[in-house]
Amino acid sequence: MYDTLVVAPEIDPELVAAISEHCASNPDRTAYVVPRSELRGQPERQDESFIVAALTDISAREIDHVDRQIRVEVRKRPDGTDVECLVVAGGTVAISGETIQAAGVDANDKLLVAWLLADNAVEFSEYLLSPEDMADLQAASQIAQSHVHVAFEETAEFKEVNRNVIELFEHVVVAVKPLS
C-alpha cells in the first residue's frame, strides 16, 4: 500500500522484466536502486532513487509490506562478515545500510520500496527515516565494522530470528539511459 499519493506509482514494465530476469539468474537476493524517474504517475524527481526489493518467490501474504515500523540491526552475511541493516515489513526483510546509502536516503527522508513479488505483483511501501533511525544505522555500521559485539549469533534465539528474516545484503544500482 502506498497511501501518501493520490495515484499509486507504477514501474516501467520493461524494468520489471529486466529485474525479474536478473533475479532468476542471480543466486543471491538482491535489491535494486532505481531512479525515481522510472516511476509512472509521479512528479519527475531526477535526483532521487527508490529500492526495488525483488522477492519474486515470495507472495504478498508472506511479508507485511504495509507495516511502517523500522528497526536497525547488525546481521551476518553468509561469508561471516557483519553488516548494518534496516529491518522493515513487519520485521521480515532486512535491507543493508549500503543499499539505503546507495538510494541516497538521509535523515527525515522517505525511503520508497517497491516490492516485486510472486506473479509479478508490485506493492509499494514508504518509510520515514528519522534522525534517530539514521544515527542508529550509523552506529550499527560502526559496530559491524569493529567486529566487537556480543556473540548473540551463537544463541538459539539468534538462529531462529535469522531464519525468519529475508536478507537483502547485495544491491545493484540501475542506470537508465535518458530518452533522446
C-alpha positions in Angstrom: 0.0 0.0 0.0 1.3 3.4 -0.9 -1.0 5.7 0.9 0.6 9.1 0.6 -0.2 9.7 -3.0 -3.5 10.1 -4.8 -2.3 7.9 -7.7 -0.2 4.9 -6.9 3.0 4.8 -8.8 3.8 2.3 -11.5 7.1 0.9 -12.6 8.0 0.6 -16.3 7.1 -3.0 -17.3 10.4 -3.3 -19.2 12.3 -2.5 -16.0 10.3 -5.1 -14.0 11.1 -7.7 -16.7 14.8 -6.9 -16.6 14.9 -7.1 -12.8 13.0 -10.3 -12.8 15.4 -11.8 -15.4 18.4 -10.7 -13.4 16.8 -12.1 -10.3 16.3 -15.5 -11.9 20.0 -15.7 -12.9 21.4 -14.5 -9.6 21.6 -16.9 -6.7 21.7 -14.1 -4.1 18.8 -12.0 -3.1 19.4 -8.5 -4.5 17.8 -5.1 -4.0 17.8 -2.7 -7.0 18.4 1.0 -6.6 16.4 2.7 -9.3 16.0 6.4 -10.3 12.5 7.8 -9.3 12.2 8.9 -12.9 11.3 5.3 -13.6 8.0 5.6 -11.7 5.0 6.5 -13.8 2.2 8.7 -12.4 4.7 10.6 -10.2 6.3 14.1 -10.5 9.8 14.0 -12.0 12.4 13.6 -9.3 15.6 13.1 -11.2 17.8 13.3 -8.1 16.0 10.7 -6.0 16.0 6.9 -6.1 13.9 4.1 -4.7 14.6 0.5 -3.9 13.1 -2.5 -5.7 13.1 -5.5 -3.3 12.9 -8.3 -5.8 11.3 -11.2 -3.9 9.8 -13.0 -6.9 9.4 -16.3 -5.0 7.5 -14.6 -2.1 3.8 -13.8 -2.1 2.4 -10.6 -0.7 0.8 -12.6 2.2 4.3 -13.7 3.4 5.6 -10.2 4.2 3.9 -7.3 5.9 4.8 -4.6 3.4 2.2 -2.2 4.9 3.9 -2.2 8.4 5.8 1.1 8.6 7.9 0.2 11.6 11.7 0.4 11.2 14.4 -1.2 13.3 18.2 -1.3 12.9 20.2 -4.5 13.3 23.7 -5.8 12.7 23.3 -9.0 10.8 25.8 -11.6 9.4 26.3 -12.2 5.7 26.7 -15.7 4.5 30.5 -15.1 4.4 30.5 -14.3 8.1 31.1 -10.6 7.9 28.8 -8.2 9.7 26.5 -5.7 8.0 24.2 -3.0 9.3 20.6 -3.3 8.1 17.3 -1.6 8.2 14.6 -4.1 9.1 11.2 -3.4 7.6 8.0 -5.0 6.5 7.0 -6.2 10.0 10.5 -7.4 10.7 10.5 -9.8 7.8 13.0 -8.0 5.5 16.5 -6.7 6.2 18.0 -4.2 3.7 21.7 -3.4 4.0 22.8 0.0 5.0 24.9 0.1 1.8 21.7 -0.2 -0.2 20.0 2.6 1.9 23.0 4.8 1.3 23.1 4.0 -2.5 19.4 5.1 -2.6 20.6 8.5 -1.2 18.3 8.4 1.8 19.2 10.8 4.6 17.5 11.8 7.9 14.0 13.0 7.5 13.9 11.4 4.1 11.3 9.0 2.8 12.5 5.6 1.7 10.3 4.2 -1.1 10.4 0.5 -1.5 8.7 -1.3 -4.4 8.1 -4.9 -3.6 8.4 -7.1 -6.7 6.7 -10.2 -5.5 5.5 -13.6 -6.9 3.3 -13.4 -10.0 4.9 -10.0 -10.9 2.8 -8.3 -8.2 4.2 -4.9 -7.3 3.4 -3.3 -4.0 4.8 0.0 -2.6 5.8 1.0 0.9 7.1 4.3 2.2 9.2 4.6 5.3 10.1 7.9 7.0 13.7 7.7 8.4 14.1 10.0 11.4 17.4 11.4 12.5 17.4 8.8 15.2 17.0 6.0 12.7 19.9 7.3 10.7 22.0 7.7 13.9 21.2 4.1 14.8 22.1 2.9 11.3 25.5 4.8 11.6 26.1 3.2 15.0 25.3 -0.2 13.6 27.7 0.4 10.7 30.5 1.2 13.2 29.6 -1.9 15.3 29.6 -4.1 12.1 33.0 -2.7 11.1 34.5 -3.1 14.5 33.8 -6.8 14.8 33.3 -6.3 18.6 29.7 -7.0 19.6 28.1 -9.6 21.8 28.2 -13.1 20.5 24.4 -13.2 20.2 24.7 -15.0 16.9 25.7 -18.1 18.8 22.4 -18.3 20.6 19.4 -20.4 19.6 17.3 -17.2 19.7 19.6 -15.5 17.0 19.4 -18.6 14.8 15.6 -18.6 14.9 15.4 -14.8 14.3 17.9 -15.0 11.4 16.0 -17.8 9.7 12.7 -15.8 9.7 14.1 -12.6 8.0 14.7 -12.2 4.3 18.1 -10.6 3.9 18.9 -8.2 1.0 22.6 -7.6 1.5 23.5 -7.1 -2.1 22.3 -4.3 -4.4 22.6 -3.2 -8.0 22.4 0.5 -8.9 20.2 0.6 -12.1 21.4 3.2 -14.7 18.6 4.2 -17.0 19.5 5.8 -20.4 17.8 9.2 -20.8 15.4 9.5 -23.7 16.8 11.4 -26.6 
